[in-house]
Amino acid sequence: MQLSASPYEERLTAPRSWWLICVLVGVAMALIFLPFGTLPLLGGLVGGTAVSAVVASSYGSIRIRVVGDSLIAGDAKIPVKALGEAEVLDPEETRAWRTHKADTRAFMLLRAYIPTALRVQVTDPEDPTPYLYLSTREPERLAAALEAARATA
């Protein structure tokens, strides 16, 4: 079976402020190497900035996709027939579901810098996971894509 074009795809990239922090890490490394001369100072600046940028980029490279009859969220691939109702969470509900309302058995694709999320019930009786918590900037669009995929499956 060949997969069709994805009706929904989102990359949860790191916020812009994190890139400024990467530069500040490089400056801090440069200051650490300042007593050793100009070349180590430049090496600390470039190396510190590069390493922290790689870390920020890898953390922000997670994707959420609805492809064919599956939801792919990070490393998890879940068939939409195993999913139930999707609930769009506003910023206040998002905060509540990632703190005091959270279930330890839930699958959580959590990015605290994204203010909205989607909570999807898991209906598969074989799966102990009660729900999926997916941080997303477009929860309504993701819920619609899941509903469309469920209707065609």
C-alpha positions in Angstrom: 0.0 0.0 0.0 1.4 3.4 -0.9 0.8 6.2 1.5 -1.2 9.2 0.3 -0.2 12.8 0.8 -0.4 13.8 4.4 -3.5 15.8 5.2 -1.8 17.1 8.3 1.9 17.7 9.1 3.4 19.9 11.8 7.0 20.3 13.0 7.2 21.4 16.6 10.2 23.8 16.3 12.0 25.4 19.1 11.0 29.1 19.8 13.1 31.9 18.5 14.3 32.8 22.0 16.1 29.5 22.3 18.4 30.5 19.4 19.4 33.6 21.3 20.2 31.4 24.3 22.4 29.3 22.0 24.4 32.4 21.1 24.6 33.3 24.8 25.9 29.8 25.6 28.6 30.5 22.9 29.5 33.8 24.5 29.7 32.1 27.9 32.1 29.5 26.5 34.2 32.2 24.9 34.5 34.0 28.3 35.6 30.7 29.9 38.4 30.4 27.3 39.3 34.1 27.4 42.4 33.6 29.6 43.9 31.1 27.1 44.0 33.6 24.2 42.2 34.7 21.1 42.1 31.3 19.3 40.6 29.4 22.2 38.1 32.2 22.7 36.9 32.0 19.1 36.8 28.2 19.4 34.7 28.5 22.6 32.3 30.9 20.9 31.9 28.8 17.8 31.9 25.5 19.5 29.5 26.5 22.3 27.1 28.1 19.9 27.2 25.1 17.5 26.7 22.5 20.2 23.8 24.3 21.9 22.2 25.0 18.5 22.4 21.3 17.6 20.7 20.4 20.9 18.0 23.0 20.4 17.4 21.9 16.8 17.2 18.2 17.7 14.7 18.9 20.4 12.6 21.0 18.1 12.6 18.6 15.2 9.7 16.4 16.4 6.8 16.0 13.9 3.1 15.2 14.2 1.6 13.7 11.0 -1.6 12.1 9.9 -0.7 9.8 7.0 -3.1 7.3 5.5 -4.9 5.6 8.4 -2.2 6.4 11.0 -1.3 9.2 13.4 2.5 9.5 13.7 3.6 11.6 16.7 7.3 11.5 17.2 8.3 7.9 17.3 4.8 6.6 17.9 2.6 5.3 15.1 -1.0 4.8 16.1 -3.8 3.6 13.7 -6.7 6.0 13.8 -9.1 3.1 14.3 -7.6 2.8 17.8 -8.4 6.4 18.6 -11.6 7.9 19.9 -12.8 11.4 20.4 -10.3 14.3 20.1 -10.6 17.2 22.5 -9.1 20.6 21.6 -7.4 22.1 24.7 -7.2 25.9 25.2 -4.1 27.2 27.1 -5.6 26.9 30.5 -6.8 23.3 29.9 -3.4 22.5 28.3 -1.6 23.5 31.4 -4.1 21.5 33.6 -3.7 18.3 31.5 0.1 18.4 31.6 0.2 19.0 35.4 -2.5 17.9 37.9 -4.9 16.2 35.5 -2.2 14.2 33.8 -2.3 10.4 33.8 1.1 8.7 34.1 0.0 6.0 31.6 -0.8 8.6 28.9 1.4 9.2 25.8 2.5 12.8 26.1 4.2 14.6 23.2 4.8 17.6 25.4 6.4 20.9 24.4 5.9 23.4 27.2 6.5 26.3 24.9 3.4 25.5 22.8 0.3 26.9 24.6 -2.3 24.6 23.0 -2.8 20.9 22.7 -5.0 18.1 21.6 -6.1 15.2 23.8 -7.2 12.1 22.0 -8.9 9.1 23.7 -7.4 5.7 23.0 -10.2 3.2 22.5 -8.1 0.0 21.9 -8.9 -2.3 24.8 -5.5 -4.0 24.5 -3.7 -0.7 25.0 -3.2 0.5 28.6 -2.7 4.1 27.4 -5.9 6.1 28.3 -5.2 9.1 26.0 -2.7 10.9 23.8 -1.6 14.4 24.8 -0.2 16.2 21.7 1.2 19.7 22.0 0.3 21.4 18.7 -0.1 24.9 17.4 -3.1 24.0 15.3 -5.3 21.6 17.5 -8.5 22.2 15.5 -6.8 21.3 12.2 -5.2 18.2 13.7 -8.6 17.1 15.1 -10.2 17.6 11.7 -7.4 15.6 10.0 -7.9 12.7 12.5 -11.7 12.8 11.9 -11.2 12.7 8.2 -8.7 9.8 8.4 -11.1 7.9 10.7 -13.9 8.4 8.2 -11.9 7.0 5.3 -10.5 4.1 7.3 
